[in-house]
Amino acid sequence: MVNVTEYMQQVGQQARQAAAVMAVATRGDKDAALRHIAAQIEASSDELVKANALDLAAAEARGIESAMLERLRLTPERIQAMAEGCRQVAELPDPVGEIRDMSYRPSGIQVGKMRVPLGVIGIIYESRPNVTVDAAILCIKSGNATVLRGGSEAAHSNQAIAACISAGLHAAGLPAEAVQILNTTDRDAVGLMISMPEYIDVIVPRGGKGLIERISRDATVPVIKHLDGICHVYVDADADLTKANAIAFNAKTHRYGVCNAMETLLVHEQVASTFLPELCAQYLQQGVELRACEQTRALVPDARLLAATDEDWATEYLAAVLAIKVVTDFDAAVHHIATYSSAHTESIVTENYTTARQFLRAVDSSSVMVNASTRFADGFEYGLGAEIGISTDKLHARGPVGLEGLTSEKYIVFGDGHIRV
C-alpha cells in the first residue's frame, strides 16, 4: 500500500500537470465542465444521499453536536442547490486572460497587465460537503487545479461528490486531476499538503479557529485566511435610530453561527438612553444573551443583562450572545474597534456624511460599511457570484474571495522588434 507521503507526492504532481492544462482552457470548456458536473450531481442524487447517510450515522455514533450534524446533512434540496450553484458560476464572466491598462511607453513598447490563474490551490475544510462543490467549481472557472481535504466526518459524501466532479471534467475534455479530493483521512496528509510549495501555490483553510491557527503557523505555502469574525456595529450620535434598530437586530439575529454576524454593538452616549432600552428588549425576547458595560446596564435595568468583561470584547461568540458598550464619541468607537476587531467587517449607522467618510478611512477592516448590516459581507451579496472564503489578510486578497481573488496578474509587453538602447 502506498504510504501517505508517496500518495501526497503523486497528488501534487498530478495537480501541477493539470494546472498547466487548466491555465489555457477556454471559457467554453470550463463552463461545459461546470454544466456536466451539475447534471452528474442531479443524476447521482440518490447515491449522494446514501453516502451522506453513512457519514451521518458515524457522526451520530460519535456524539457529534446537532449543529455540526445539520451542516453535514445532504438533503435533495441541498443537492439541487449544489447543481444550481455550478450553473450560476458557469454564467459568471471569466476573469482569466483579461487585459487592462495597456499603454505606450516612450520607447514605443506597449505595456499592460493580464489576469492569470494562481496555479494549484489547496483547500482544507470541515464538515460541510457542499463546500467540496463550491471550492471545485470556483477553481475550475478561474483556471486553477485544486487539491481538496475535507473533514473525515464527511469522507463518504466527499468521495461521492468527487465522482460527479471527475465525470463532469472528463465529459468536457478536461483532466480529472484538476480537482483531486484526498481519499485518505490520515492527519499527516494535512501537514504534507501545507508544506509542498513545489506543487501547491496557495492554501485556503475553511473551518474553526484551531484549524486555521495551526495551518497559519505550520504552512510553508502562502495562506489566504481569516481567524475570527469579531464584527462591530457603531450607532453614531447622528444615526437614524429606526435604521439603527433594524440594522443592529439583523446583524446579530439573522444567523448566529456565521463569521459576518455582529458580536459587539457600540452606541454613542448621546443616543444610548433613547436607543438601547427598546433594542435590548427585542434581543432578550429573541433569546439573545446580553453582556453589557456598566452604562448600558444602568440604562437597561434588567437582571438578564450580564456584566461584560474585557474577554467579551475579544470574543467571537458564533451564538446568540452579544456584547454591548456605550462610547463617549466617534474616536472612542474607532479606538475600541482598532483594539478588539479581527479586521473582518465593521459598520457605522449615521446620517452625517462627514462622519461616515471618516469611519470608512479610519477603520482598517476587510469590509467597512455605512448604514448596512454586517451580514452583507458575503461574496454573493457583493456580486462575486460565489466565494471560496473571506480573507482578513492584506495580501493577496482581502474580503470575500471570488473568482478574481483566485487569480493574479502578470505584465505583458508588445513590441515590434524593439530593443533597449
Stockholm file with secondary structure:
# STOCKHOLM 1.0

chainA/1-421         MVNVTEYMQQVGQQARQAAAVMAVATRGDKDAALRHIAAQIEASSDELVKANALDLAAAEARGIESAMLERLRLTPERIQAMAEGCRQVAELPDPVGEIRDMSYRPSGIQVGKMRVPLGVIGIIYESRPNVTVDAAILCIKSGNATVLRGGSEAAHSNQAIAACISAGLHAAGLPAEAVQILNTTDRDAVGLMISMPEYIDVIVPRGGKGLIERISRDATVPVIKHLDGICHVYVDADADLTKANAIAFNAKTHRYGVCNAMETLLVHEQVASTFLPELCAQYLQQGVELRACEQTRALVPDARLLAATDEDWATEYLAAVLAIKVVTDFDAAVHHIATYSSAHTESIVTENYTTARQFLRAVDSSSVMVNASTRFADGFEYGLGAEIGISTDKLHARGPVGLEGLTSEKYIVFGDGHIRV
#=GR chainA/1-421 SS CCCHHHHHHHHHHHHHHHHHHHHTCCHHHHHHHHHHHHHHHHHTHHHHHHHHHHHHHHHHHTTCCHHHHHHHCCCHHHHHHHHHHHHHHHHSCCCTTCEEEEEECTTSCEEEEEEEECSEEEEEECSCTHHHHHHHHHHHHTTCEEEEECCGGGHHHHHHHHHHHHHHHHHTTCCGGGEEECCCCCTHHHHHHTTCTTTCSEEEEESCHHHHHHHHHHCSSCBCCCCCCCEEEEECTTCCHHHHHHHHHHHHHSCSSSTTSEEEEEEEHHHHHHHHHHHHHHHHHHTCEEEECHHHHHHSCCTTSEECCHHHHTCCCCSSEEEEEEESSHHHHHHHHHHHCCSSEEEEECSCHHHHHHHHHHCCSSEEEESSCGGGCSTTTTTSSCCSEEECSSSSCCEEECTGGGEEEEEEEECSSCCCC
#=GC SS_cons         CCCHHHHHHHHHHHHHHHHHHHHTCCHHHHHHHHHHHHHHHHHTHHHHHHHHHHHHHHHHHTTCCHHHHHHHCCCHHHHHHHHHHHHHHHHSCCCTTCEEEEEECTTSCEEEEEEEECSEEEEEECSCTHHHHHHHHHHHHTTCEEEEECCGGGHHHHHHHHHHHHHHHHHTTCCGGGEEECCCCCTHHHHHHTTCTTTCSEEEEESCHHHHHHHHHHCSSCBCCCCCCCEEEEECTTCCHHHHHHHHHHHHHSCSSSTTSEEEEEEEHHHHHHHHHHHHHHHHHHTCEEEECHHHHHHSCCTTSEECCHHHHTCCCCSSEEEEEEESSHHHHHHHHHHHCCSSEEEEECSCHHHHHHHHHHCCSSEEEESSCGGGCSTTTTTSSCCSEEECSSSSCCEEECTGGGEEEEEEEECSSCCCC
//
